[in-house]
């Protein structure tokens, strides 16, 4: 009887460890087409934003590159809109840059996309510890 109880306890322990090791986050498939649309930057709780920043990604050909319209609203400065090009690679590297045709140096912002789903997105600014969070608004 004691042996049967011991086997049951061992089986339950094994089952608990097996279920605890499963994680759907590790199996998330990266789908670059989910970038299409308008994303608004969200801030941590307790942070008061004096405006907002929205990125609208419009893919071209190939679908992992296209135009990015950046709309910034600041309470003090008002509205500003920039149009840039972007490229998103399979290894989740996002480059947003201004095309230069006059030979001047190109302005580029580079991010590593840590999370991209249908509703939210997280970027890590390359070369720093800055993390940006977004929610899809359109």
Number of C-alpha atoms within 10 A of each C-alpha: 5 7 8 9 10 11 11 12 12 12 11 12 11 12 11 11 10 10 9 9 7 10 9 6 8 7 8 11 9 15 13 16 16 15 23 19 16 19 22 21 17 18 13 9 6 6 8 8 12 9 13 15 18 21 23 20 22 19 19 13 7 8 14 19 20 18 17 24 17 19 17 17 16 13 10 8 9 9 13 11 13 11 16 18 19 24 20 21 13 10 9 18 16 22 18 20 18 16 15 10 8 6 6 8 10 11 11 13 13 18 21 19 21 15 16 21 17 13 13 18 21 19 20 19 16 16 9 8 7 10 14 16 17 21 18 20 14 10
